[in-house]
């Protein structure tokens, strides 16, 4: 089962495959604003497991994000483990 971990607090939670990470990551300390990929409030860095997330969305590309720097509201977890830090 896929897992997302806050690399700073070491707290983690499990998710289903292809599940959006927004709710889980909010419980792990990431603040949210618009939840639509416009405001950039939920920017996170991915030190480990970036390939276990969905592809970049157009909203992320518009904000100059890359596989290591994502918008949590736009991501889905595919498999394994993803570690994140707040940007």
Backbone as CSV, one residue per row, in Angstrom:
resi,resn,N_x,N_y,N_z,CA_x,CA_y,CA_z,C_x,C_y,C_z
1,UNK,0.849,-1.183,0.000,0.000,0.000,0.000,0.896,1.247,0.000
2,UNK,0.605,2.233,-0.864,1.406,3.454,-0.914,1.364,4.216,0.416
3,UNK,2.464,4.919,0.674,2.590,5.655,1.932,3.224,7.009,1.657
4,UNK,2.738,8.046,2.374,3.324,9.384,2.272,3.856,9.775,3.645
5,UNK,5.078,10.321,3.679,5.750,10.627,4.935,6.241,12.064,4.953
6,UNK,5.959,12.765,6.061,6.510,14.091,6.287,7.948,13.878,6.743
7,UNK,8.906,14.240,5.926,10.321,13.992,6.192,10.831,14.769,7.401
8,UNK,10.148,15.848,7.783,10.570,16.654,8.921,10.066,16.093,10.242
9,UNK,8.814,15.620,10.278,8.244,15.105,11.525,8.299,13.581,11.614
10,UNK,8.570,12.919,10.485,8.589,11.450,10.364,7.205,10.822,10.502
11,UNK,6.144,11.630,10.509,4.785,11.103,10.529,4.433,10.627,9.129
12,UNK,3.639,9.564,9.047,3.239,9.062,7.741,1.821,8.510,7.780
13,UNK,1.290,8.304,6.597,-0.031,7.706,6.463,-0.073,6.908,5.165
14,UNK,-0.898,5.877,5.159,-1.047,5.043,3.969,-2.235,5.520,3.150
15,UNK,-2.126,5.328,1.839,-3.184,5.716,0.904,-3.410,4.582,-0.075
16,UNK,-4.515,4.636,-0.784,-4.759,3.677,-1.842,-4.009,4.073,-3.110
17,UNK,-3.765,3.113,-3.989,-3.095,3.411,-5.258,-3.909,4.408,-6.068
18,UNK,-3.234,5.374,-6.665,-3.811,6.424,-7.500,-4.741,7.355,-6.717
19,UNK,-4.576,7.418,-5.399,-5.395,8.288,-4.561,-4.770,9.683,-4.486
20,UNK,-5.598,10.737,-4.520,-5.060,12.079,-4.315,-4.421,12.173,-2.926
21,UNK,-3.327,12.930,-2.816,-2.634,13.013,-1.526,-3.116,14.180,-0.677
22,UNK,-3.969,15.046,-1.207,-4.358,16.293,-0.544,-4.826,16.112,0.900
23,UNK,-5.814,15.286,1.150,-6.342,15.124,2.508,-5.297,14.561,3.456
24,UNK,-4.584,13.542,3.016,-3.577,12.908,3.869,-2.453,13.875,4.205
25,UNK,-2.004,14.618,3.224,-0.875,15.506,3.424,-1.269,16.725,4.268
26,UNK,-2.530,17.128,4.175,-3.012,18.219,5.027,-2.953,17.797,6.497
27,UNK,-3.328,16.563,6.783,-3.246,16.037,8.152,-1.799,15.942,8.638
28,UNK,-0.862,15.865,7.685,0.561,15.786,8.031,1.219,17.163,8.085
29,UNK,0.413,18.233,8.010,0.940,19.566,8.259,1.045,20.534,7.104
30,UNK,0.638,20.151,5.900,0.740,21.056,4.755,-0.499,21.954,4.705
31,UNK,-0.309,23.288,4.665,-1.454,24.196,4.566,-1.992,24.258,3.133
32,UNK,-3.269,24.519,2.995,-3.901,24.635,1.687,-4.663,25.945,1.587
33,UNK,-4.722,26.481,0.392,-5.489,27.689,0.113,-6.620,27.349,-0.839
34,UNK,-6.379,27.516,-2.133,-7.427,27.340,-3.139,-7.743,25.879,-3.450
35,UNK,-6.791,24.987,-3.317,-6.920,23.557,-3.616,-7.134,23.269,-5.107
36,UNK,-6.816,24.237,-5.969,-7.010,24.066,-7.405,-5.731,24.290,-8.214
37,UNK,-4.591,24.431,-7.541,-3.332,24.611,-8.250,-3.072,26.022,-8.714
38,UNK,-3.746,26.988,-8.114,-3.595,28.375,-8.536,-2.728,29.169,-7.560
39,UNK,-2.949,29.004,-6.267,-2.310,29.879,-5.277,-0.878,29.478,-4.906
40,UNK,-0.550,28.202,-4.989,0.794,27.754,-4.644,1.042,27.565,-3.158
41,UNK,0.018,27.682,-2.328,0.180,27.533,-0.874,0.707,26.159,-0.490
42,UNK,0.323,25.134,-1.208,0.655,23.752,-0.844,1.923,23.234,-1.526
43,UNK,2.845,24.124,-1.851,4.092,23.687,-2.486,4.888,22.802,-1.532
44,UNK,5.338,21.663,-2.056,6.151,20.737,-1.273,7.380,20.338,-2.075
45,UNK,8.413,19.939,-1.360,9.615,19.382,-1.983,9.584,17.881,-1.757
46,UNK,10.064,17.127,-2.725,10.063,15.668,-2.655,11.512,15.185,-2.658
47,UNK,12.107,14.940,-1.473,13.481,14.452,-1.450,13.614,12.985,-1.855
48,UNK,12.492,12.242,-1.772,12.546,10.813,-2.089,11.186,10.323,-2.577
49,UNK,11.173,9.602,-3.692,9.960,8.971,-4.181,9.179,9.761,-5.214
50,UNK,9.810,10.739,-5.847,9.091,11.574,-6.818,8.485,10.774,-7.967
51,UNK,9.089,9.662,-8.333,8.548,8.835,-9.415,7.310,8.045,-8.995
52,UNK,6.985,8.070,-7.719,5.804,7.378,-7.214,4.569,8.271,-7.219
53,UNK,4.718,9.498,-7.739,3.595,10.422,-7.855,3.157,10.527,-9.313
54,UNK,1.946,11.022,-9.498,1.410,11.252,-10.844,2.274,12.267,-11.592
55,UNK,2.058,12.339,-12.896,2.796,13.296,-13.722,2.412,14.728,-13.347
56,UNK,3.265,15.666,-13.669,2.981,17.085,-13.432,1.727,17.516,-14.179
57,UNK,0.908,18.320,-13.530,-0.282,18.865,-14.177,0.074,20.188,-14.862
58,UNK,-0.812,20.686,-15.692,-0.593,21.983,-16.337,-0.465,23.092,-15.299
59,UNK,-1.255,23.014,-14.215,-1.176,24.021,-13.153,0.221,24.049,-12.541
60,UNK,0.808,22.866,-12.334,2.160,22.802,-11.777,3.189,23.348,-12.767
61,UNK,3.035,23.009,-14.024,3.958,23.522,-15.048,3.870,25.044,-15.145
62,UNK,2.652,25.584,-15.019,2.464,27.036,-15.071,3.193,27.741,-13.926
63,UNK,3.316,27.069,-12.788,4.010,27.640,-11.626,5.471,27.199,-11.564
64,UNK,5.984,26.678,-12.690,7.398,26.297,-12.802,7.810,25.207,-11.797
65,UNK,6.924,24.293,-11.514,7.213,23.166,-10.641,7.917,22.082,-11.453
66,UNK,8.547,21.133,-10.767,9.163,19.982,-11.417,8.919,18.760,-10.536
67,UNK,9.474,17.601,-10.905,9.188,16.352,-10.178,9.616,16.390,-8.715
68,UNK,10.567,17.245,-8.371,11.053,17.363,-6.994,10.356,18.481,-6.225
69,UNK,9.559,19.298,-6.920,8.878,20.449,-6.318,7.456,20.488,-6.858
70,UNK,6.514,20.054,-6.035,5.149,19.825,-6.501,4.128,20.665,-5.747
71,UNK,2.898,20.680,-6.273,1.741,21.227,-5.581,0.977,20.030,-5.028
72,UNK,0.860,19.946,-3.725,0.223,18.780,-3.103,-1.225,18.599,-3.546
73,UNK,-1.904,19.691,-3.861,-3.305,19.581,-4.275,-3.461,18.930,-5.641
74,UNK,-2.382,18.827,-6.407,-2.440,18.290,-7.762,-1.941,16.851,-7.877
75,UNK,-1.363,16.313,-6.817,-0.693,15.006,-6.885,-1.579,13.833,-6.495
76,UNK,-1.295,12.724,-7.145,-1.869,11.427,-6.778,-0.682,10.502,-6.534
77,UNK,-0.819,9.605,-5.573,0.256,8.661,-5.299,-0.010,7.386,-6.090
78,UNK,1.017,6.872,-6.733,0.862,5.675,-7.562,1.241,4.406,-6.813
79,UNK,2.366,4.452,-6.083,2.865,3.234,-5.438,3.918,3.596,-4.399
80,UNK,4.353,2.617,-3.655,5.488,2.694,-2.750,5.399,3.852,-1.754
81,UNK,6.509,4.554,-1.526,6.552,5.617,-0.532,7.040,6.919,-1.150
82,UNK,6.463,8.014,-0.670,6.874,9.358,-1.050,7.188,10.109,0.234
83,UNK,8.354,10.730,0.281,8.717,11.585,1.406,8.669,13.030,0.934
84,UNK,8.074,13.899,1.766,7.943,15.302,1.383,8.423,16.220,2.505
85,UNK,8.719,17.434,2.110,9.032,18.517,3.046,8.296,19.747,2.568
86,UNK,7.896,20.599,3.501,7.219,21.829,3.110,8.248,22.785,2.506
87,UNK,7.878,23.407,1.400,8.775,24.340,0.709,8.714,25.710,1.326
